[in-house]
Amino acid sequence: MLLSALLGTLGSVSLMAQSSTNVYSLNVVGYVNVTVSPGYNIVSDPLIASPDNTLNTLLPNANGQYKGWKVYFFSGGTYSQIESGTKSGWADGGTNTINPGQAVFIQNSFTTNVTLTFVGSVPSGTLTNTLSPGFNLIGSILPASGDVVTNSLTMLTNAVKGDRVYVYDPTNGYSAPGGVYTATKSGFTPSNPQIPNVGEGFFYENNGTTPLNWVESFSVSNP
């Protein structure tokens, strides 16, 4: 069930095997397409890219494909770095990372939608995203979407009363229906947080004084 649920979210997936040596890789490999609208979008990459998850690897800009774009990195409760696209690369070097579980604001300076394609392997095992007190800009570590509470992969079930999830809509901001979800002692209101698309991030506001661990889990058994 876990495998079929996850594979359904990927554009193309294969189990890598070396049948001649009877040694199997436990990696699920594929790609995720993320559509970014003109203006601001919260984007995450739930795949482990090769050789790394730097901006240069994920969104290579040597030929100015993303000229005029901006990528806002968030950590420690603030925007820590802004990368600007030029005609020959990223102005600050493109060495910041977007690892599974992280998210960034991307400002698409074009007037049309652009599809970003992330390629890599799916993280596996017990996967922990540590959410510090205050605001965290995050995404699911796994390529999952929909209800992040009841999804058997994501299982965000340990939110503390007063915590909030902010899902950003490029057209309506956080005022879109269901855009802000508040944790109560018995769940979330107005409903469980809904992440519309794979590769879409969100803000998590930890209203406590200690870190909160969001633990996801996925594994692939040997064929």
Secondary structure, 3 states (H helix, E strand, C coil): CHHHHHHCCCCEEEEEEECCCCEEEEEEEEEEEEEECCEEEEECCCCECCCCCEHHHHCCCCCCCCCCCEEEEEECCEEEEEEEEECCEECCCCCCECCCCECEEEEECCCCCEEEEEEEECCCEEEEEEECCEEEEECCCCCCCEECCCCCCCCCCCCCCCCEEECCECCCECCCCCCEEEEECCEEECCCCEECCCCECEEEEECCCCCEEEEEEECCCCC
